[in-house]
Structure formats: C-alpha cells, structure tokens
Amino acid sequence: MHKPMLASSRLETLKSLLQKVRSLWLDALRATWFFLLHNLSVNKHCPLF
C-alpha cells in the first residue's frame, strides 16, 4: 500500500526536476542565441535588431 504512493511522489519530483532543467536549458539557449546575434551585428557594424 505504501510503495505506489512513494513511486508516484518520486515520479512527480522527477517531472518537476525535468521541467526545471528544460526551462533552464531553454533560457540558456535563448541567451546564447541573442549573444551570437549581437556579436554578429557588432562584428558586421550593421545591427540586426
């Protein structure tokens, strides 16, 4: 009776952790993308934005 509850709570923890990692990864990706675009625009001396 106790084991399924533990498994489900573990699953929820894993899900939330995965969501956190995904959001962090997306933020990092976005930051990298903007950084690259900014560098390109600075290097070419013609802003892309």
MODELLER restraints for C-alpha pairs under 7 A, 6 or more apart:
rsr = mdl.restraints
at = mdl.atoms
rsr.add(forms.Gaussian(group=physical.xy_distance, feature=features.Distance(at['CA:41:A'], at['CA:47:A']), mean=4.58, stdev=0.5))
rsr.add(forms.Gaussian(group=physical.xy_distance, feature=features.Distance(at['CA:41:A'], at['CA:48:A']), mean=5.69, stdev=0.5))
